[in-house]
Amino acid sequence: MKRFFYLILFMSMFSTAFSQFSERLFGQIGGTLGADIMFSEGTIRLESFETTNVNYATVFFAGRMNFLEFSNNVALSLAAQPTLSVGRAYNEQGGGGNISFRLPLVAELNFNSAATVSTRKRVGFSIGGGIQYIKYPISSKPVPVATSTNAQYLGMNAQWWEPVLVTGVKFVGKYFYAKEINLRVAYTNKSSLENTNKNNSLELANENITDFTSYAFTLSFLQYINY
């Protein structure tokens, strides 16, 4: 009987702890159409290039955990936003369609609406920053960015980390599900960036990108799925 009592007590404590932890977790889904653009430039094999990548469709799956809740209306959180985009690059070579992947990892300050499960504010905002991983493109086929000396194109197929800033305006919509209009801005400047695939060339060696600069912005709409 005593063991049964201890088991009930343990299960009750575990259930309470799990409930408190789950109240600090927030999930979102959303995306954007066209409002997701990256400008980049650099040099491959002494050939300079400039290219603009417009993502026609972008899908977000976002997760956030509050690790400090200062009040019902203010919280500090860690968030991840896996992002998949379908778009096209535009440059002197004609560019090409591609699919890219991004993963920002950010710390955010959240105020008022959607800051915690206890807030009753209908409008709020968040601001934060961190780092973002990019794989561009996902496929092994590089994106054409410059012309090589043998009349074939030089392509870009790379991955890198970059600083990122995020901010969002949140509001409670119909049926009390919170929504968010989110802006993400990223910038990087690297002296050398490894191209992970050979280009459209007879040479087998990879051509690294030097003096690489990239900046991007994404304006998106997100829907909370558990708040």
C-alpha positions in Angstrom: 0.0 0.0 0.0 2.9 2.3 0.8 4.5 1.7 -2.5 1.2 2.4 -4.3 1.0 5.7 -2.4 4.5 6.7 -3.4 3.8 5.8 -7.0 0.7 8.0 -7.0 2.7 10.8 -5.4 5.5 10.5 -8.0 3.1 10.4 -10.9 1.3 13.5 -9.6 4.6 15.4 -9.2 5.7 14.3 -12.7 2.4 15.4 -14.2 2.6 18.8 -12.5 6.2 19.3 -13.7 5.4 18.3 -17.3 2.4 20.6 -17.3 4.5 23.5 -16.2 7.1 22.7 -18.8 4.6 22.4 -21.6 3.2 25.8 -20.8 6.5 27.3 -21.8 6.5 25.7 -25.2 5.0 27.4 -28.3 4.6 26.2 -31.8 3.9 28.1 -35.0 3.4 27.4 -38.7 3.4 29.9 -41.6 5.2 31.3 -44.5 5.2 33.9 -47.2 4.8 34.3 -51.0 7.5 36.4 -52.7 8.5 38.5 -49.7 11.7 36.5 -49.2 14.8 37.8 -51.1 18.6 37.3 -50.8 21.2 39.4 -52.5 24.7 37.9 -52.8 28.0 38.6 -54.6 31.5 37.2 -54.7 34.2 35.8 -56.8 34.7 32.3 -58.2 37.9 31.5 -60.1 38.6 35.3 -60.6 35.1 35.8 -62.0 33.0 38.2 -60.0 29.3 37.7 -59.8 26.1 39.3 -58.4 22.9 37.4 -58.0 19.4 38.0 -56.5 17.4 35.0 -55.3 13.7 35.5 -55.0 11.8 32.8 -53.1 8.3 32.5 -54.5 7.1 30.2 -51.7 8.5 29.8 -48.2 7.2 27.6 -45.4 8.1 27.9 -41.7 7.8 25.5 -38.8 8.7 27.4 -35.6 9.3 26.2 -32.1 9.9 28.4 -29.0 10.6 27.8 -25.4 10.5 30.3 -22.6 13.3 29.8 -20.2 12.8 33.0 -18.2 9.3 34.5 -17.5 9.7 37.8 -15.8 5.9 38.4 -15.5 2.7 37.3 -17.3 3.6 39.8 -20.1 7.4 39.5 -20.5 9.5 36.4 -21.3 12.9 35.5 -22.7 12.9 32.6 -25.0 15.0 30.4 -27.3 13.5 29.7 -30.8 14.2 27.7 -33.9 12.5 28.3 -37.3 13.3 25.5 -39.9 12.6 27.1 -43.2 12.1 25.6 -46.7 11.9 27.8 -49.8 11.3 27.4 -53.5 12.6 30.2 -55.7 14.8 31.3 -58.5 18.1 33.1 -58.9 18.4 36.1 -61.3 21.8 37.2 -62.7 23.7 37.7 -65.9 23.7 33.9 -66.5 20.0 33.6 -66.3 20.1 32.1 -62.8 17.8 29.1 -62.2 15.2 27.6 -60.0 16.3 26.1 -56.7 15.2 24.9 -53.3 17.0 26.2 -50.2 17.0 25.5 -46.5 17.5 27.8 -43.5 17.6 27.2 -39.8 17.8 30.3 -37.6 18.5 29.8 -33.8 17.6 32.9 -31.9 17.1 34.3 -28.4 14.0 36.6 -28.2 12.4 39.0 -25.8 8.6 38.6 -25.9 6.2 41.3 -24.7 2.4 41.1 -24.1 0.4 38.9 -26.4 1.8 35.4 -26.7 4.6 36.2 -24.3 3.3 33.6 -21.8 0.2 31.4 -21.5 -1.0 33.7 -18.7 -1.0 37.0 -20.5 -4.3 38.6 -21.4 -2.9 41.2 -23.7 -4.3 41.2 -27.3 -1.3 42.8 -29.0 2.4 42.2 -28.4 5.8 42.1 -30.1 9.1 40.3 -29.9 12.7 41.2 -30.9 15.8 39.0 -30.9 18.9 37.8 -32.7 21.1 34.8 -33.2 22.7 32.8 -36.0 21.3 31.2 -39.1 22.4 28.1 -41.0 21.8 28.1 -44.8 22.1 25.4 -47.4 21.8 26.9 -50.9 20.6 25.1 -52.9 19.6 21.7 -51.3 20.2 19.7 -54.5 23.6 18.8 -55.9 23.1 21.0 -59.0 24.7 24.4 -58.5 23.0 27.7 -59.2 24.6 29.4 -62.2 26.2 32.7 -61.2 29.1 33.5 -63.6 30.7 32.5 -66.9 33.9 30.5 -66.9 36.7 30.9 -69.5 35.6 27.7 -71.3 32.1 29.2 -72.0 30.5 27.1 -69.3 28.9 28.5 -66.2 30.4 28.7 -62.7 27.8 27.7 -60.1 27.2 28.2 -56.5 26.4 25.3 -54.1 27.3 26.3 -50.6 26.4 26.3 -46.9 27.3 28.8 -44.3 26.3 30.4 -40.9 25.4 34.1 -40.6 24.1 36.5 -38.0 20.3 37.1 -38.1 17.9 39.6 -36.5 14.2 38.9 -36.0 11.2 40.9 -34.9 7.5 40.2 -34.8 4.1 41.9 -34.1 1.7 39.5 -32.5 -2.1 39.8 -32.1 -5.0 37.7 -31.0 -7.4 36.9 -33.8 -10.7 35.1 -34.0 -11.1 32.2 -31.5 -8.2 33.6 -29.5 -5.5 32.0 -31.6 -2.5 34.3 -31.7 -1.0 35.3 -35.1 2.3 37.0 -36.0 3.8 39.2 -38.7 7.5 38.5 -38.6 10.5 40.2 -40.2 13.9 38.4 -40.5 17.0 40.2 -41.6 20.4 38.4 -42.2 23.8 39.5 -43.3 27.2 37.9 -43.9 30.6 38.9 -45.2 33.2 36.1 -45.6 36.6 36.2 -47.1 36.2 32.6 -48.3 33.2 30.3 -48.7 33.5 26.7 -49.6 31.6 25.5 -52.7 30.5 22.0 -51.8 30.1 20.8 -55.3 32.1 21.0 -58.5 30.6 23.4 -61.1 29.6 22.9 -64.7 33.2 22.4 -65.8 35.5 19.6 -66.9 37.7 20.4 -63.9 37.1 18.1 -60.9 38.3 20.6 -58.2 35.8 22.6 -56.2 36.0 26.4 -56.7 35.7 28.2 -53.5 33.9 31.6 -53.4 36.0 34.5 -52.1 34.9 38.0 -51.0 31.4 36.6 -50.4 28.7 39.0 -49.2 25.1 38.3 -48.7 22.1 40.1 -47.2 18.5 39.0 -47.0 15.1 39.8 -45.6 12.0 37.7 -45.1 8.5 39.1 -44.3 6.2 36.3 -43.2 2.9 35.5 -41.5 2.9 32.9 -38.7 0.0 31.2 -36.9 0.4 29.9 -33.3 -1.0 26.3 -33.1 -1.1 25.9 -29.3 -1.9 29.4 -28.0 
